[in-house]
Amino acid sequence: MNNVIKSTLFFAGCLLIISSCAVPSLVQKNKVLSVPSSFHGSTDTSNAATIIWRDYFTDPYLIALIDTALKNNQEVNSLRQEVLISGTEIRARKGEYLPYLGVGAGAGFDKHGRYTNIGAMEANTEIAPGKEMPEPVPDMSVAFKAGWELDIWKKLHNAKNAAMARYKGSIEAQRFFTTRLIAEIANTYYELLALDNQLINIRQNLDIQQNALNIVKLEKNAAAATELAVRKFEAEVLKNQSRQYVILQQITVAENEINFLLGRFPQPIQRNAQLFSTLVPTLVHEGIPSQLLENRPDIRQAEFELQAAKLDVKVTKANFYPAAKIVGGIGFQAFNPAYFLRSPESMLYSMGGEIIAPLINRNAIKAQYYAANYKQVQAMYHYEQCLVRAYTEVLNQVSNISNLDKYYELKSKQVLALTESIDISNSLFKSAR
């Protein structure tokens, strides 16, 4: 018995040496882009990414729209299903490295030729004391079967961990889309309020221009103005009248876009256009670039995908090593079920083990190994791309906020100057009269 064990261990060691020496070498990409330490030299360490959207937006109509979208948007619900699918993959991978136990039953019969060795023995054998062997011979069995693949190289554990990483990545993908969805709804909603106010301003200007046109017509009748002046005023009135329909179309498109994001067919969007003039933007802090790694769901998703890809390489590499498996079974077998309870005569059992290592024609596992490595490198590039894109997006928004602040400051001065010019014009007009 000891000699058999020693021979088995020696054979397994030889298989390990042969197979491990034949694992293909790979070229890996290990260097990752370094994230800059700040945005254009900013030392602000405050982080606006930790603000909850319900605390950032105060418009009740907008909050209601976002709540509806988070509940009904088809893409959000689809990503929720993707998370559930990833969760089932974890269960499947976890079950692979645990022992399995099954139960089975079978029935059949055999009839051998009389002039064969088995047939001759059956003809001269009693199946029970004083009872001849029946023809054909029934065979019935019921047994429990068990098996366990020993996870020597952590292949199954790595596969489970890869599934876990992808599960976490699917959660981050859902969070990233949710963030984008909230931002898109808010952006379109405020554009809609701006269009409402533009329409109000145009209609107010039309009333003023129509009155001015009537005055010019009266002046023309009194020979105080020319037909050219009348036509110029009419053209200006018609231009603003046509402008109304352009804005109305933009309002329709914006409303339909919001309804689409909410996962419903077009319908009016409830809103209060008067709130637009009272909006005060919340102060936003960009923080430092390293905080992107903590708060950007797309970066976290790419990181989890990279972890999974690295684990996949380990899983496929383990295919080159010997795999050990233990199998066994226990049950009852007899020509008649009535004999099942006659133990140990009707009992059957088995126990065995095997070690298998690939030696010849390993093209399939080589292809899997190379493909896993290529996907790992691809995941690394995708991770770097997410870092660059996230940094660029934040930098663009920081620049946008700064330039808009300066633009708003100059526009405020322009409005003040125009308001003062109107007052001066009114004073001159009154003094001239």
JOKAVEN-V721694 format. One record per residue. N is the residue number from 0. OMEGA is omega in radians with two decimals (none if undefined). Layout:
n:N omega:OMEGA
n:N omega:OMEGA
This chain:
n:0 omega:3.13
n:1 omega:3.12
n:2 omega:3.12
n:3 omega:3.14
n:4 omega:3.14
n:5 omega:3.14
n:6 omega:3.14
n:7 omega:3.14
n:8 omega:3.11
n:9 omega:3.14
n:10 omega:3.12
n:11 omega:3.11
n:12 omega:3.09
n:13 omega:3.10
n:14 omega:-3.13
n:15 omega:-3.12
n:16 omega:-3.11
n:17 omega:-3.06
n:18 omega:-3.11
n:19 omega:3.13
n:20 omega:-3.03
n:21 omega:3.11
n:22 omega:-3.11
n:23 omega:3.08
n:24 omega:-3.08
n:25 omega:3.01
n:26 omega:-3.07
n:27 omega:3.07
n:28 omega:-3.07
n:29 omega:-3.08
n:30 omega:3.13
n:31 omega:3.11
n:32 omega:3.09
n:33 omega:3.13
n:34 omega:3.08
n:35 omega:-3.06
n:36 omega:-3.11
n:37 omega:3.05
n:38 omega:3.13
n:39 omega:3.07
n:40 omega:3.14
n:41 omega:3.12
n:42 omega:-3.13
n:43 omega:3.14
n:44 omega:3.07
n:45 omega:-3.04
n:46 omega:3.14
n:47 omega:-3.09
n:48 omega:-3.14
n:49 omega:3.14
n:50 omega:3.08
n:51 omega:-3.03
n:52 omega:3.11
n:53 omega:3.09
n:54 omega:-3.11
n:55 omega:3.13
n:56 omega:-3.10
n:57 omega:-3.13
n:58 omega:-3.10
n:59 omega:3.12
n:60 omega:3.12
n:61 omega:3.13
n:62 omega:3.12
n:63 omega:3.11
n:64 omega:-3.13
n:65 omega:3.10
n:66 omega:3.12
n:67 omega:-3.13
n:68 omega:-3.13
n:69 omega:3.14
n:70 omega:-2.95
n:71 omega:-3.08
n:72 omega:-3.05
n:73 omega:-3.12
n:74 omega:3.09
n:75 omega:3.14
n:76 omega:3.09
n:77 omega:3.12
n:78 omega:3.05
n:79 omega:3.09
n:80 omega:3.11
n:81 omega:3.08
n:82 omega:3.13
n:83 omega:3.10
n:84 omega:3.11
n:85 omega:3.10
n:86 omega:3.10
n:87 omega:3.09
n:88 omega:3.09
n:89 omega:3.14
n:90 omega:-3.14
n:91 omega:-3.13
n:92 omega:3.14
n:93 omega:-3.14
n:94 omega:-3.08
n:95 omega:-3.11
n:96 omega:3.04
n:97 omega:3.09
n:98 omega:3.09
n:99 omega:3.12
n:100 omega:3.13
n:101 omega:3.11
n:102 omega:-3.13
n:103 omega:3.11
n:104 omega:-3.13
n:105 omega:3.12
n:106 omega:3.13
n:107 omega:3.10
n:108 omega:3.13
n:109 omega:3.03
n:110 omega:-3.14
n:111 omega:3.11
n:112 omega:-3.09
n:113 omega:-3.06
n:114 omega:3.00
n:115 omega:-3.11
n:116 omega:3.14
n:117 omega:3.14
n:118 omega:3.13
n:119 omega:3.12
n:120 omega:3.14
n:121 omega:-3.12
n:122 omega:-3.10
n:123 omega:-3.11
n:124 omega:3.04
n:125 omega:3.14
n:126 omega:3.04
n:127 omega:-3.13
n:128 omega:3.13
n:129 omega:-3.11
n:130 omega:-3.11
n:131 omega:3.09
n:132 omega:-3.13
n:133 omega:3.04
n:134 omega:-0.21
n:135 omega:-3.09
n:136 omega:3.09
n:137 omega:3.11
n:138 omega:-3.13
n:139 omega:-3.10
n:140 omega:2.97
n:141 omega:-3.01
n:142 omega:2.98
n:143 omega:3.13
n:144 omega:-3.10
n:145 omega:3.10
n:146 omega:-3.13
n:147 omega:3.04
n:148 omega:-3.11
n:149 omega:-3.09
n:150 omega:-3.05
n:151 omega:-3.04
n:152 omega:-3.14
n:153 omega:3.11
n:154 omega:-3.08
n:155 omega:3.09
n:156 omega:3.11
n:157 omega:3.09
n:158 omega:3.10
n:159 omega:3.12
n:160 omega:3.07
n:161 omega:3.09
n:162 omega:3.09
n:163 omega:3.12
n:164 omega:3.12
n:165 omega:3.07
n:166 omega:3.10
n:167 omega:3.09
n:168 omega:3.11
n:169 omega:3.07
n:170 omega:3.12
n:171 omega:3.09
n:172 omega:3.10
n:173 omega:3.13
n:174 omega:-3.13
n:175 omega:3.13
n:176 omega:3.11
n:177 omega:3.10
n:178 omega:3.11
n:179 omega:-3.13
n:180 omega:3.13
n:181 omega:-3.14
n:182 omega:-3.11
n:183 omega:3.10
n:184 omega:-3.13
n:185 omega:-3.14
n:186 omega:3.14
n:187 omega:3.14
n:188 omega:3.13
n:189 omega:3.01
n:190 omega:3.12
n:191 omega:3.09
n:192 omega:3.12
n:193 omega:3.10
n:194 omega:3.08
n:195 omega:-3.13
n:196 omega:3.05
n:197 omega:3.14
n:198 omega:3.10
n:199 omega:-3.14
n:200 omega:3.14
n:201 omega:-3.14
n:202 omega:3.06
n:203 omega:3.10
n:204 omega:3.11
n:205 omega:3.10
n:206 omega:3.14
n:207 omega:-3.12
n:208 omega:3.11
n:209 omega:3.08
n:210 omega:3.12
n:211 omega:3.11
n:212 omega:3.12
n:213 omega:3.13
n:214 omega:3.14
n:215 omega:3.10
n:216 omega:3.10
n:217 omega:3.11
n:218 omega:3.11
n:219 omega:3.12
n:220 omega:3.12
n:221 omega:3.12
n:222 omega:3.11
n:223 omega:3.12
n:224 omega:-3.09
n:225 omega:3.07
n:226 omega:3.11
n:227 omega:3.12
n:228 omega:3.13
n:229 omega:-3.11
n:230 omega:3.10
n:231 omega:3.11
n:232 omega:3.11
n:233 omega:3.12
n:234 omega:3.13
n:235 omega:3.11
n:236 omega:-3.14
n:237 omega:3.12
n:238 omega:-3.14
n:239 omega:3.06
n:240 omega:3.09
n:241 omega:3.12
n:242 omega:3.11
n:243 omega:-3.04
n:244 omega:3.03
n:245 omega:3.14
n:246 omega:3.10
n:247 omega:3.09
n:248 omega:3.10
n:249 omega:3.09
n:250 omega:3.12
n:251 omega:3.13
n:252 omega:-3.14
n:253 omega:3.11
n:254 omega:3.14
n:255 omega:3.11
n:256 omega:3.11
n:257 omega:3.13
n:258 omega:3.09
n:259 omega:3.12
n:260 omega:3.11
n:261 omega:3.10
n:262 omega:-3.12
n:263 omega:3.11
n:264 omega:-3.08
n:265 omega:3.05
n:266 omega:-3.11
n:267 omega:3.11
n:268 omega:3.11
n:269 omega:-3.12
n:270 omega:3.08
n:271 omega:-3.07
n:272 omega:-3.10
n:273 omega:-3.14
n:274 omega:-3.05
n:275 omega:-3.09
n:276 omega:-3.12
n:277 omega:-3.11
n:278 omega:3.04
n:279 omega:-3.10
n:280 omega:3.08
n:281 omega:-3.14
n:282 omega:-3.09
n:283 omega:3.09
n:284 omega:-3.11
n:285 omega:-3.11
n:286 omega:3.13
n:287 omega:-3.05
n:288 omega:-3.11
n:289 omega:3.10
n:290 omega:3.07
n:291 omega:-3.11
n:292 omega:-3.09
n:293 omega:-2.95
n:294 omega:-3.13
n:295 omega:3.14
n:296 omega:-3.12
n:297 omega:3.09
n:298 omega:3.11
n:299 omega:3.09
n:300 omega:3.13
n:301 omega:3.12
n:302 omega:3.11
n:303 omega:3.10
n:304 omega:3.09
n:305 omega:3.08
n:306 omega:-3.14
n:307 omega:-3.13
n:308 omega:3.11
n:309 omega:3.11
n:310 omega:3.10
n:311 omega:3.10
n:312 omega:3.11
n:313 omega:3.14
n:314 omega:-3.12
n:315 omega:3.09
n:316 omega:-3.13
n:317 omega:3.12
n:318 omega:3.12
n:319 omega:-3.07
n:320 omega:3.12
n:321 omega:3.09
n:322 omega:-3.11
n:323 omega:-3.11
n:324 omega:3.09
n:325 omega:3.12
n:326 omega:3.12
n:327 omega:3.13
n:328 omega:3.09
n:329 omega:-3.13
n:330 omega:-3.11
n:331 omega:-3.13
n:332 omega:-3.14
n:333 omega:3.11
n:334 omega:-3.14
n:335 omega:-3.13
n:336 omega:-3.13
n:337 omega:-3.13
n:338 omega:-3.12
n:339 omega:-3.06
n:340 omega:3.10
n:341 omega:-3.11
n:342 omega:0.20
n:343 omega:-3.05
n:344 omega:-3.08
n:345 omega:-3.09
n:346 omega:3.01
n:347 omega:3.08
n:348 omega:-3.14
n:349 omega:3.09
n:350 omega:-3.13
n:351 omega:3.10
n:352 omega:-3.14
n:353 omega:3.06
n:354 omega:-3.09
n:355 omega:3.08
n:356 omega:3.13
n:357 omega:-3.13
n:358 omega:-3.06
n:359 omega:3.12
n:360 omega:3.13
n:361 omega:-3.08
n:362 omega:-3.09
n:363 omega:-3.11
n:364 omega:3.04
n:365 omega:3.13
n:366 omega:3.10
n:367 omega:-3.13
n:368 omega:3.12
n:369 omega:-3.13
n:370 omega:3.12
n:371 omega:3.12
n:372 omega:3.11
n:373 omega:3.11
n:374 omega:3.08
n:375 omega:3.10
n:376 omega:3.10
n:377 omega:3.12
n:378 omega:3.09
n:379 omega:3.10
n:380 omega:3.12
n:381 omega:3.10
n:382 omega:3.10
n:383 omega:3.13
n:384 omega:3.11
n:385 omega:3.11
n:386 omega:-3.12
n:387 omega:-3.12
n:388 omega:-3.14
n:389 omega:3.12
n:390 omega:-3.12
n:391 omega:3.14
n:392 omega:3.13
n:393 omega:-3.14
n:394 omega:3.10
n:395 omega:-3.12
n:396 omega:3.07
n:397 omega:3.10
n:398 omega:-3.14
n:399 omega:3.14
n:400 omega:3.14
n:401 omega:-3.12
n:402 omega:3.10
n:403 omega:3.11
n:404 omega:3.10
n:405 omega:3.12
n:406 omega:-3.13
n:407 omega:3.13
n:408 omega:3.13
n:409 omega:3.11
n:410 omega:3.10
n:411 omega:3.08
n:412 omega:3.11
n:413 omega:3.12
n:414 omega:3.12
n:415 omega:3.13
n:416 omega:3.13
n:417 omega:3.11
n:418 omega:3.10
n:419 omega:3.12
n:420 omega:3.09
n:421 omega:3.12
n:422 omega:3.13
n:423 omega:3.13
n:424 omega:3.11
n:425 omega:3.13
n:426 omega:3.11
n:427 omega:-3.14
n:428 omega:-3.14
n:429 omega:-3.14
n:430 omega:3.12
n:431 omega:3.11
n:432 omega:none
